[in-house]
Amino acid sequence: MEPQLISTILHENWTTKTNGAAEGVLANASYFASAIDSPQNKKFLSDYRARFGEDIIPTTFAESQYDSVWLYAKAVEKAGSADKDAVRDAISEVEFVGPQGRINVIANNQHARTNSIIGRVNKAGLIDIVKEFGQVDPDIPNCDLTG
C-alpha cells in the first residue's frame, strides 16, 4: 500500500503545469475552478478570464477575495453605511452565493462559513470532486466577539 499525497494549498494553476506528475494527489479547498458546475462559477470564470486572460485559472485565493468583496458590499448595503462598527454588525446578517456556493459569517466570532471540497487531480491537472461537505463551521475555541 502506497501513502496518499494530500495537500491543502494545491490549485489548478500549478497542477496543470506538472505534465501529469500531480495526477492522483488529493486536495482540500473551498474552491476548485474546474470542478464546480454552477451558474455562479461559470459567470465568475467568464468574467475572470475576460479580465485576466483565457488561459488563467483562478485559484481558491482569488475566489475567496471575490467572495469577501461581495460580502462586504452586502454588509455595507444592509448597514446603510461603511462605518466599520455598522458593517461588523451587519455582516453576519447577509450571505452570498458565490462560485464555491453559499458563504456567510458567524455572528459570535466573525469567521466565514465556507465550503469544503475534497478533489483529486486528474491526468490533465484539473480537479475531479471526490466529496463535497458543504459549509463547514470553523472550530475556534474560546473565540466569542459578542461581549
Summary of the structure (lengths in Angstrom):
residues: 147
radius of gyration: 17.2
end to end distance: 51.3
largest distance: 58.4
contacts: 413
relative contact order: 0.20
helix: 31%
strand: 24%
